[in-house]
Amino acid sequence: MKAVYGDYPLLPERSQQERDPWYQWDHPDLRRNWGEPVRKD
């Protein structure tokens, strides 16, 4: 059974290393963009 977090979006289970290294990230060391939601767990 998956946990439910109310209206929080269900995000894909992907590590930061699986994300595109050549994309122009706001935080390239974390491979994240500003305002992007993060997984709860």
N, CA and C atoms as a LAMMPS dump frame, in Angstrom:
ITEM: TIMESTEP
0
ITEM: NUMBER OF ATOMS
123
ITEM: BOX BOUNDS ff ff ff
-5.0000000000000000e+02 5.0000000000000000e+02
-5.0000000000000000e+02 5.0000000000000000e+02
-5.0000000000000000e+02 5.0000000000000000e+02
ITEM: ATOMS id mol type element x y z
1 1 1 N 0.845 -1.179 0
2 1 2 C 0 0 0
3 1 3 C 0.891 1.242 0
4 2 1 N 0.606 2.174 -0.894
5 2 2 C 1.379 3.406 -0.974
6 2 3 C 0.839 4.432 0.009
7 3 1 N 1.746 5.228 0.53
8 3 2 C 1.345 6.297 1.439
9 3 3 C 0.647 7.404 0.649
10 4 1 N -0.294 8.06 1.273
11 4 2 C -1.026 9.161 0.65
12 4 3 C -0.69 10.428 1.428
13 5 1 N -0.337 11.479 0.691
14 5 2 C 0.066 12.728 1.323
15 5 3 C -0.887 13.87 0.986
16 6 1 N -2.168 13.599 0.928
17 6 2 C -3.143 14.65 0.646
18 6 3 C -3.031 15.152 -0.775
19 7 1 N -2.89 16.462 -0.965
20 7 2 C -2.818 17.02 -2.312
21 7 3 C -1.385 17.166 -2.809
22 8 1 N -0.414 16.616 -2.075
23 8 2 C 0.978 16.667 -2.517
24 8 3 C 1.13 15.784 -3.749
25 9 1 N 1.834 16.234 -4.795
26 9 2 C 1.911 15.453 -6.035
27 9 3 C 2.676 14.144 -5.857
28 10 1 N 2.238 13.119 -6.573
29 10 2 C 2.931 11.84 -6.578
30 10 3 C 4.056 11.94 -7.601
31 11 1 N 5.28 12.005 -7.133
32 11 2 C 6.435 12.218 -7.996
33 11 3 C 7.086 10.893 -8.365
34 12 1 N 7.747 10.836 -9.523
35 12 2 C 8.427 9.602 -9.908
36 12 3 C 9.607 9.319 -8.983
37 13 1 N 9.914 8.043 -8.819
38 13 2 C 11.043 7.64 -7.98
39 13 3 C 12.293 7.596 -8.845
40 14 1 N 12.984 8.728 -8.934
41 14 2 C 14.222 8.841 -9.707
42 14 3 C 15.257 9.549 -8.862
43 15 1 N 16.475 9.062 -8.915
44 15 2 C 17.545 9.716 -8.166
45 15 3 C 18.038 10.936 -8.94
46 16 1 N 18.791 11.775 -8.269
47 16 2 C 19.339 12.954 -8.928
48 16 3 C 20.338 12.556 -10.005
49 17 1 N 21.05 11.464 -9.812
50 17 2 C 22.038 11.023 -10.785
51 17 3 C 21.387 10.52 -12.074
52 18 1 N 20.116 10.144 -12.021
53 18 2 C 19.405 9.685 -13.216
54 18 3 C 18.898 10.845 -14.067
55 19 1 N 18.941 12.042 -13.537
56 19 2 C 18.449 13.203 -14.274
57 19 3 C 19.502 13.676 -15.277
58 20 1 N 19.051 14.399 -16.292
59 20 2 C 19.911 14.848 -17.389
60 20 3 C 21.013 15.787 -16.883
61 21 1 N 22.285 15.393 -17.007
62 21 2 C 23.366 16.256 -16.518
63 21 3 C 23.607 17.473 -17.404
64 22 1 N 23.127 17.479 -18.634
65 22 2 C 23.378 18.575 -19.571
66 22 3 C 22.266 19.622 -19.56
67 23 1 N 21.187 19.378 -18.829
68 23 2 C 20.105 20.355 -18.708
69 23 3 C 20.598 21.547 -17.883
70 24 1 N 20.092 22.731 -18.158
71 24 2 C 20.505 23.939 -17.433
72 24 3 C 19.724 24.055 -16.125
73 25 1 N 20.153 23.338 -15.104
74 25 2 C 19.491 23.343 -13.801
75 25 3 C 19.775 24.643 -13.067
76 26 1 N 18.837 25.069 -12.207
77 26 2 C 19.075 26.228 -11.336
78 26 3 C 20.133 25.889 -10.291
79 27 1 N 20.131 24.646 -9.83
80 27 2 C 21.124 24.144 -8.877
81 27 3 C 21.778 22.919 -9.515
82 28 1 N 22.807 23.123 -10.356
83 28 2 C 23.368 22.003 -11.113
84 28 3 C 23.98 20.907 -10.25
85 29 1 N 24.517 21.246 -9.092
86 29 2 C 25.104 20.211 -8.232
87 29 3 C 24.038 19.274 -7.67
88 30 1 N 22.802 19.769 -7.507
89 30 2 C 21.688 18.952 -7.016
90 30 3 C 20.783 18.468 -8.144
91 31 1 N 20.99 19.018 -9.359
92 31 2 C 20.126 18.738 -10.519
93 31 3 C 18.665 19 -10.181
94 32 1 N 18.417 20.219 -9.668
95 32 2 C 17.063 20.656 -9.304
96 32 3 C 16.842 22.061 -9.813
97 33 1 N 15.583 22.4 -10.035
98 33 2 C 15.184 23.751 -10.396
99 33 3 C 14.501 24.402 -9.206
100 34 1 N 14.544 25.726 -9.184
101 34 2 C 13.907 26.475 -8.108
102 34 3 C 12.416 26.207 -8.137
103 35 1 N 11.811 25.962 -6.98
104 35 2 C 10.38 25.751 -6.865
105 35 3 C 9.922 24.352 -7.213
106 36 1 N 10.833 23.48 -7.555
107 36 2 C 10.475 22.107 -7.911
108 36 3 C 10.135 21.323 -6.644
109 37 1 N 9.027 20.595 -6.635
110 37 2 C 8.688 19.825 -5.433
111 37 3 C 9.67 18.674 -5.221
112 38 1 N 9.869 18.306 -3.977
113 38 2 C 10.749 17.181 -3.643
114 38 3 C 9.915 16.064 -3.03
115 39 1 N 10.419 14.859 -3.119
116 39 2 C 9.707 13.714 -2.546
117 39 3 C 9.658 13.836 -1.03
118 40 1 N 8.543 13.428 -0.465
119 40 2 C 8.375 13.507 0.985
120 40 3 C 9.24 12.484 1.705
121 41 1 N 9.398 11.312 1.107
122 41 2 C 10.193 10.271 1.766
123 41 3 C 11.527 10.053 1.123
